[in-house]
Amino acid sequence: MRKWLIGGALVLVVVLAAAVGGYYLMNSRTYQLAGRLVDRVDTTDKVVALTLDDGPTDKAPEVLKTLADNQVTATFYLNGRDLAAHPAHGKAIAEAGHEIGNHTYNHRRMVLVSADTVRDEVERTDAEIAKTGYQGPITFRPPNGKKLWALPKYLSDHDRTTVTWDVEPDSGGKPSADKLVADTVAQVRPGSIILLHVMHEYAAPALAAIPRIVAELRAAGYTFVTVSDLLKR
């Protein structure tokens, strides 16, 4: 009986350790089991990439105007389903000279999914990105940054780079524009990748924060580049 209890306890410890390890691996912004993952580029140059997740939605024209007014080229991580629903917005993003990355078709969490599901989510989105006229490099960002094995394996097999971030000021709650600006400026380092969400109904503070983030970081000597340009450093 005692041996059975000890054995059962050991099994439970192993299961719990695997579960905890899997959880941290799934959520890690700096590590994955296969392929290349970048959350920030190690450089002393004062360069930073502004990345905008999700959409495109009908907020796209306002977002593009804000970027144009502030002379910033951003990297948009877009969903295939939204590109299919709003093809004119996707084309406008490409025509404005911004970089477009793949953020899956349905914005589903890419954890405990099959290889076929991964391929479908990535390749259908690539096809929608192609319809925008964008011809540059296409990096990949997993929704919510979550991944385990099937997704990194597919990306590694197809020589695709996973891009996460090291600055995400709007990740919790609904921060004000003032807080978004303050947190971004405080956290940015040379080579940082900033993530903002500007396409949804709650995105007004993030969009309002962009001009001030740009002005303050430029005053501190920073230059804004696309993700693909940052990766060349």
ZILINHU-V638734 format. One record per run of one state. SS is the DSSP state (helix for helix, strand for strand, loop for the rest). FROM is the first residue (numbers start at 1). TO is the last residue. If there is no record, write none. Layout:
BEGIN
ss->SS from->FROM to->TO
ss->SS from->FROM to->TO
END
This chain:
BEGIN
ss->loop from->1 to->1
ss->helix from->2 to->27
ss->loop from->28 to->35
ss->strand from->36 to->38
ss->loop from->39 to->39
ss->strand from->40 to->40
ss->loop from->41 to->46
ss->strand from->47 to->53
ss->loop from->54 to->59
ss->helix from->60 to->69
ss->loop from->70 to->74
ss->strand from->75 to->78
ss->loop from->79 to->79
ss->helix from->80 to->85
ss->loop from->86 to->86
ss->helix from->87 to->95
ss->loop from->96 to->98
ss->strand from->99 to->102
ss->loop from->103 to->109
ss->strand from->110 to->110
ss->loop from->111 to->114
ss->helix from->115 to->131
ss->loop from->132 to->139
ss->strand from->140 to->140
ss->loop from->141 to->142
ss->helix from->143 to->145
ss->loop from->146 to->146
ss->strand from->147 to->147
ss->loop from->148 to->149
ss->helix from->150 to->157
ss->loop from->158 to->160
ss->strand from->161 to->163
ss->loop from->164 to->166
ss->strand from->167 to->167
ss->loop from->168 to->176
ss->helix from->177 to->187
ss->loop from->188 to->191
ss->strand from->192 to->196
ss->loop from->197 to->203
ss->helix from->204 to->219
ss->loop from->220 to->222
ss->strand from->223 to->225
ss->loop from->226 to->226
ss->helix from->227 to->231
ss->loop from->232 to->233
END
